[in-house]
Amino acid sequence: MLKWEEMAVIGRVARAHGLKGQVIVNSETDFPHERFKSGADLFVSRAGIVERLTLTTVRFHRDRPVIGVDGVEDINAAGKLAGLELRIPAERLAQLPAGSYYRHDLVGCRVETGAGKFVGTVKEVQGDAGGSRLVIDTHDGDVLVPLAVEICTTIDTAGKRIVIEPPAGLLELNG
C-alpha cells in the first residue's frame, strides 16, 4: 500500500489548460522530462485517499509540463485537479551525486549550530537548485537559512540532522 507521506513531490497542478482536460503543472523536480511522460503514473491525495493518475499526453510550454490525464476529458474535470500535489513513490527517484539531496530528505531534519545549540526543524525547502533555502520552524517562528555549503556544514539525511554555521545576525534577522 502506498503511503502519501513517504512519496516524493514532483510537481503541483497549477490550473486547467484548454477545453480537453489538460492541466499545467508547476514542476518541482530537476528531471521533468523523465517524470512527465505519456504512460507515467503519478499520485494525488484527495480527502486522504491516494489516487493514481496515468498521463495520456505530455508537452512542455515555457518549460512547464502540460499534461493530459486518463479519465479527465474536459475543463471542468481538469479544474478539480488544480492545487493538487503530484507525487511518486520514493523508490522511483534517481540516485543523486554526493552532496545533492532531495527536498523531502531535508524536511524533518533537526537543525543545530556547530556549537550544538538547537535551532529548530526543517519544515520546507524553498527555491530551486540555484538558490534554495531551508524554512526552519523555531520557537520564535520560521527562520530562512540559505542551503549553501558555507552555512550548512553538515547534512546527515540518514540521521535527520543538519549543522549550520550561520553568519552573524542571520538567525536574529529572520526571527
Summary of the structure (lengths in Angstrom):
residues: 175
radius of gyration: 18.4
end to end distance: 40.4
largest distance: 57.7
contacts: 467
relative contact order: 0.15
helix: 14%
strand: 46%
